[in-house]
Amino acid sequence: MSERSFWRSSGYDLLDDESGRLFITADFIRAYLGRPEMMPPAEACDAERALHARLLAEPTAALTPADLAAVADADARENYGVFGRFRDILMNAKTAEAAYLALFQGTTPSVPSLFVDHVVAVILRRILDGTADPQRARAAELFFRAQKATVQGGAILLADDETVERLSRSGGFGSLGQLVTEAGTALRGVDMDVLTDANAAAYWDRSDAHDMVLDFTFARAGQDAFARVIEAWIEHLLGAAVSVQPVQTIRDERWVWHVGLDAEATAVMNELYEGRAVGEERLRRVLALFRLEFRDPAVMLPRVRGRPVYLGLAMDGQGRVRMKPQNLVVNLPLQPREPPP
């Protein structure tokens, strides 16, 4: 266990870390029963209260259709059903890593994105355990938390979307584009600062607040940190060593493979690859491009072996960035093989 703690609410400390993998525990599953949507409200029926108490005592206990049918409230029945499906995926997979791969590489039933984000967070917490770089930890948040982008004067700033929404509802926030104009400028009226060398040490204690802004401008620390997280994510989950570097444009007459890291980037890169015209407004949504190379080209599909893979990250029309890290698991040109144990 690292002496430096961060993302305490992720549940990482409730998992068993063995041989580099995160084994699911009863305590990790039990934590979901303490979430507000799972706690029986004052008007809950006796069956719901009894079911909740039984699962709290034994989180891996059987959850049958009859148990669900006995719960009077329809929303509660649905919540317990979703919890049960997710719990069974975790239990059957045994590790967080295997559960994540099963969700996207097999026939495992889908679960709400909230649960997927939780698994991503704990895996990244394991990958980053021991890091001394707050930029890398903040960049990793893009993998499991949506961001709000501001592009102004050539600078790209990413703020946690949920935090922006919460602060805007509380008043005194205004437009993010007006509030942050350069790295190091505090958001007026709220405790939300751009992460810099000067305040980097504060990230660790503030990590669960998700209230520090990432400077994602090309050639600055944020993009480089994000590239390093991508490298670690791929190697941890797929066992493939890669090198990832930010690039400003794709100038490659032999461009053969690309992976969009979100829906918008995927659409734009597909159109560019096919030689279709893309309007300036949509091109401006692309916030970052990266060149990925496999350190051992032999792991690649033969037809693209030795060629780089280009990655793109974009915002949508509302300035929202919603990364899909699973694209780095299912869309790379790797030869079929077993993932690392």
Order of alpha helices (4+ residues) and beta strands (2+ residues): beta-beta-alpha-alpha-alpha-alpha-alpha-alpha-alpha-beta-beta-alpha-alpha-beta-alpha-beta-alpha-beta-beta-alpha-alpha-beta-beta-beta-alpha
